[in-house]
Amino acid sequence: MRRRQQPQPEVAGEVAAQAAVTVAPVEPDLRAAAFFDVDNTMMRGASIYHFARGLATRGLFTTSDLVKFAVGQAVFRLRGNENPEHIAVARETALAFVAGAKVDDVVRLGEEIYDEVMADRIWGGTRALAQRHLDAGQRVWLVTATPIELARVIAQRLGLTGALGTVAETSNGVYTGRLVGDLLHGPAKAEAVRALARREGLDLTCCTAYSDSANDLPLLSLVGTAVAINPDSELREHARKHDWQIKDFRTGRKATMTALPIAAGVGAVAGGVAAGIALRRHYRR
């Protein structure tokens, strides 16, 4: 009996599979890493506001709370170099907000709200830059004043190495209402990266940092390569003066509105600075 021949596509497929060769992975670059700010650098708007909005849709946050967060965040953003008194008041407000909350609940809600609200707000251009570092065998970290639990969720969803964020004290899986240290903001970001570099054996002159804000100049000045992403006016001027790269993924109205990242859709309301910087503490940058 004549043997039935296999269809040519199947034969070709089997032969190709047998001949397949695994391409050697990129050798890791153990000296270099990239550090990305989150709000308006990796993500359009403020991550904490997006989180708060997700809480509001679940009935866990009132409209009044959301407005306070929005206005405070806008004022915080516009002031540039924040008043230490504002930050101190905000810290206390934020700590009162999270005291008694379960860490597991925050993580679970963070995952849900990222998928529902934040995923579509990732800047494609910035994400591509992060991927370029990963493809080169470098580690990529988020560095943000956002609480570490939410920062980790964002990093995991983006396939990044990890995150540095504000750390709140916990006891038996519940927030105590106290911080471990302080807000990861401004100079604190630079100190966190310096400490991480010591732990991981990184050469900071081989590292790259990305941010949209002049508040992050200590971090940007710490590494070998600084890149301004969607920069505010002060950072843009500084970047030009120091020949830093500038990448702006905004266009037209988006660029104009970034200065008020979460006021849009909420309306102009007075006050709320302390509540706004609360996002700094437990979810913001």
C-alpha positions as CSV (number, residue, x, y, z in Angstrom):
1,M,0.0,0.0,0.0
2,R,1.3,3.4,-0.9
3,R,2.3,5.6,2.1
4,R,0.2,8.7,2.6
5,Q,2.4,11.8,2.3
6,Q,2.1,14.5,4.9
7,P,0.9,17.9,3.6
8,Q,3.8,20.1,2.7
9,P,3.0,22.8,5.3
10,E,3.1,20.2,8.1
11,V,6.4,18.8,6.9
12,A,7.9,22.3,6.7
13,G,6.6,23.0,10.2
14,E,8.1,19.9,11.7
15,V,11.5,20.4,10.0
16,A,11.6,24.0,11.2
17,A,10.8,23.0,14.8
18,Q,13.5,20.4,14.8
19,A,16.0,22.9,13.5
20,A,15.0,25.6,15.9
21,V,17.8,27.2,17.8
22,T,17.4,29.2,21.0
23,V,19.0,32.6,20.6
24,A,21.3,33.3,23.6
25,P,19.6,35.9,25.9
26,V,21.2,39.3,26.3
27,E,23.9,39.3,28.9
28,P,22.8,41.3,31.9
29,D,24.5,44.6,32.5
30,L,25.1,44.4,36.2
31,R,26.4,48.0,36.5
32,A,23.6,49.9,34.8
33,A,20.0,50.5,35.7
34,A,17.2,53.0,34.7
35,F,15.1,54.9,37.2
36,F,11.7,56.3,36.2
37,D,9.4,58.7,38.0
38,V,5.8,57.8,37.7
39,D,3.3,60.7,37.6
40,N,3.4,62.5,34.2
41,T,6.6,60.6,33.4
42,M,5.5,57.0,33.1
43,M,1.8,57.7,33.6
44,R,-0.5,60.6,32.5
45,G,-1.7,62.4,35.6
46,A,-1.2,61.4,39.2
47,S,-1.4,57.7,40.1
48,I,-2.8,58.5,43.5
49,Y,-5.7,60.4,42.0
50,H,-6.5,57.5,39.6
51,F,-6.4,55.2,42.6
52,A,-8.7,57.5,44.6
53,R,-11.1,57.7,41.7
54,G,-11.2,53.9,41.6
55,L,-12.0,53.9,45.3
56,A,-14.8,56.4,44.7
57,T,-16.4,54.2,42.0
58,R,-16.5,51.5,44.7
59,G,-18.2,53.7,47.2
60,L,-15.0,53.8,49.4
61,F,-14.3,57.4,48.7
62,T,-16.7,60.4,48.6
63,T,-17.0,63.0,45.9
64,S,-15.9,65.6,48.4
65,D,-12.8,63.6,49.2
66,L,-12.0,63.2,45.5
67,V,-12.3,67.0,45.0
68,K,-10.0,67.7,47.9
69,F,-7.5,65.3,46.5
70,A,-7.7,66.8,43.1
71,V,-7.3,70.4,44.2
72,G,-4.6,69.7,46.6
73,Q,-2.7,67.8,43.9
74,A,-3.0,70.6,41.4
75,V,-1.8,73.2,44.0
76,F,1.0,70.9,45.0
77,R,2.1,70.5,41.4
78,L,1.9,74.2,40.6
79,R,4.0,75.2,43.6
80,G,7.0,73.3,42.4
81,N,9.2,73.3,45.4
82,E,6.8,72.5,48.2
83,N,6.6,74.3,51.5
84,P,7.8,72.0,54.2
85,E,4.9,73.0,56.4
86,H,2.5,71.9,53.7
87,I,4.2,68.5,53.4
88,A,4.2,68.0,57.2
89,V,0.4,68.7,57.4
90,A,-0.2,66.5,54.4
91,R,1.8,63.7,55.9
92,E,-0.4,63.7,59.0
93,T,-3.6,63.9,56.9
94,A,-2.4,61.0,54.8
95,L,-1.4,58.9,57.8
96,A,-4.8,59.4,59.4
97,F,-6.4,58.2,56.2
98,V,-4.5,54.9,56.0
99,A,-4.4,54.0,59.7
100,G,-6.2,50.8,60.2
101,A,-6.4,49.7,56.6
102,K,-5.2,46.3,55.6
103,V,-2.2,46.0,53.3
104,D,-3.7,43.1,51.4
105,D,-6.8,45.3,50.6
106,V,-4.7,48.1,49.3
107,V,-2.7,45.7,47.1
108,R,-5.9,44.0,45.8
109,L,-7.6,47.3,45.0
110,G,-4.4,48.7,43.5
111,E,-4.3,45.7,41.0
112,E,-7.9,46.1,40.1
113,I,-7.8,49.9,39.7
114,Y,-4.5,49.7,37.7
115,D,-6.2,47.4,35.2
116,E,-9.4,49.5,35.1
117,V,-8.0,53.0,35.1
118,M,-4.2,53.3,34.9
119,A,-3.2,50.9,32.2
120,D,-4.6,53.1,29.5
121,R,-2.8,56.1,30.9
122,I,0.8,54.8,30.5
123,W,2.8,56.9,28.1
124,G,3.7,54.6,25.2
125,G,6.9,56.5,24.5
126,T,8.1,56.2,28.1
127,R,7.2,52.6,28.3
128,A,9.2,52.0,25.1
129,L,12.2,53.7,26.7
130,A,11.9,51.4,29.7
131,Q,11.7,48.4,27.4
132,R,14.9,49.5,25.7
133,H,16.8,49.3,28.9
134,L,15.3,45.9,29.7
135,D,16.3,44.6,26.3
136,A,19.8,45.9,27.0
137,G,20.0,43.7,30.1
138,Q,19.5,46.5,32.5
139,R,17.3,46.6,35.5
140,V,14.5,49.2,35.5
141,W,13.0,50.7,38.7
142,L,10.2,53.1,39.4
143,V,11.1,55.8,41.9
144,T,8.1,57.5,43.3
145,A,6.4,59.1,46.4
146,T,3.5,56.8,45.7
147,P,3.1,54.2,48.5
148,I,5.3,51.2,47.8
149,E,2.4,48.8,47.5
150,L,0.9,50.7,44.6
151,A,4.3,51.4,43.1
152,R,5.0,47.6,43.0
153,V,1.7,46.9,41.3
154,I,2.6,49.4,38.6
155,A,6.1,48.0,38.2
156,Q,4.8,44.4,38.0
157,R,2.1,45.2,35.5
158,L,4.7,46.9,33.3
159,G,7.2,44.0,33.6
160,L,9.8,46.1,35.3
161,T,12.4,45.1,37.9
162,G,10.8,46.8,40.9
163,A,9.9,50.0,42.6
164,L,11.1,52.4,45.3
165,G,8.2,54.2,47.0
166,T,7.0,55.7,50.3
167,V,6.9,53.1,53.0
168,A,4.2,53.1,55.6
169,E,4.6,51.2,58.9
170,T,2.5,48.1,59.3
171,S,1.8,45.7,62.1
172,N,0.2,42.3,61.5
173,G,-0.7,43.4,58.0
174,V,-2.4,46.6,59.0
175,Y,-1.2,50.2,58.6
176,T,-0.3,51.8,61.9
177,G,-0.7,55.4,60.7
178,R,3.1,56.0,60.8
179,L,5.7,56.3,58.1
180,V,9.0,54.4,58.1
181,G,11.2,57.4,57.4
182,D,9.5,60.0,55.3
183,L,7.9,60.7,51.9
184,L,10.0,59.5,49.1
185,H,10.2,63.0,47.5
186,G,12.8,65.3,46.1
187,P,16.2,64.6,47.8
188,A,14.8,61.4,49.4
189,K,14.5,59.8,45.9
190,A,18.2,60.4,45.2
191,E,19.1,58.9,48.6
192,A,17.0,55.9,47.9
193,V,18.7,55.3,44.5
194,R,22.1,55.8,46.1
195,A,21.3,53.2,48.7
196,L,19.9,50.8,46.1
197,A,23.1,51.3,44.0
198,R,25.2,50.3,47.0
199,R,23.1,47.2,47.6
200,E,22.9,46.1,44.0
201,G,26.5,47.0,43.0
202,L,25.4,49.6,40.4
203,D,27.7,52.2,38.9
204,L,25.6,55.4,39.0
205,T,27.6,56.9,36.2
206,C,26.3,54.1,34.0
207,C,22.7,54.7,35.1
208,T,19.9,56.7,33.6
209,A,17.0,58.6,35.3
210,Y,13.8,60.0,33.8
211,S,11.4,62.6,35.3
212,D,9.0,65.4,34.4
213,S,9.6,67.6,37.4
214,A,12.3,69.9,38.7
215,N,11.6,68.4,42.1
216,D,13.6,65.4,40.9
217,L,16.7,67.4,40.1
218,P,18.6,65.6,42.9
219,L,17.9,62.3,41.3
220,L,18.5,63.4,37.8
221,S,21.8,65.0,38.8
222,L,22.9,61.8,40.6
223,V,23.2,59.6,37.5
224,G,25.3,59.6,34.4
225,T,22.4,60.2,32.0
226,A,19.4,62.4,32.8
227,V,16.3,62.6,30.6
228,A,13.5,65.1,31.0
229,I,10.1,63.6,30.0
230,N,7.2,65.9,29.5
231,P,9.1,68.4,31.6
232,D,7.7,71.3,33.6
233,S,9.2,74.7,32.6
234,E,11.9,74.7,35.3
235,L,13.1,71.3,34.4
236,R,13.0,72.1,30.7
237,E,15.2,75.1,31.2
238,H,17.6,73.2,33.4
239,A,17.8,70.3,30.9
240,R,18.6,72.7,28.0
241,K,21.3,74.4,30.0
242,H,22.9,71.1,30.8
243,D,22.4,69.5,27.4
244,W,20.1,66.8,28.9
245,Q,17.8,64.9,26.6
246,I,14.2,66.2,26.4
247,K,11.4,64.0,25.3
248,D,7.8,65.3,25.2
249,F,5.1,62.8,24.4
250,R,2.3,65.4,24.9
251,T,0.7,67.3,22.2
252,G,-1.4,70.5,22.2
253,R,-4.0,70.5,24.8
254,K,-2.4,67.6,26.7
255,A,0.8,69.5,27.2
256,T,-1.2,72.5,28.5
257,M,-3.3,70.5,30.9
258,T,-0.4,68.5,32.4
259,A,0.3,71.4,34.8
260,L,-3.1,70.6,36.3
261,P,-3.0,66.8,36.0
262,I,-6.1,66.0,38.1
263,A,-8.0,69.2,38.2
264,A,-9.6,68.4,34.9
265,G,-13.0,66.9,35.3
266,V,-13.2,67.8,38.9
267,G,-13.6,71.6,38.6
268,A,-11.9,74.5,40.2
269,V,-12.3,74.3,43.9
270,A,-10.4,76.2,46.6
271,G,-8.3,74.7,49.4
272,G,-7.5,71.1,50.0
273,V,-3.7,71.4,50.0
274,A,-3.2,69.0,52.9
275,A,-5.5,66.4,51.5
276,G,-3.8,66.7,48.1
277,I,-0.4,66.1,49.4
278,A,-1.9,63.1,51.2
279,L,-1.7,61.5,47.8
280,R,2.0,62.3,47.9
281,R,2.2,60.2,51.0
282,H,0.2,57.2,50.1
283,Y,-0.1,57.2,46.4
284,R,1.5,60.0,44.7
285,R,4.7,60.4,42.8
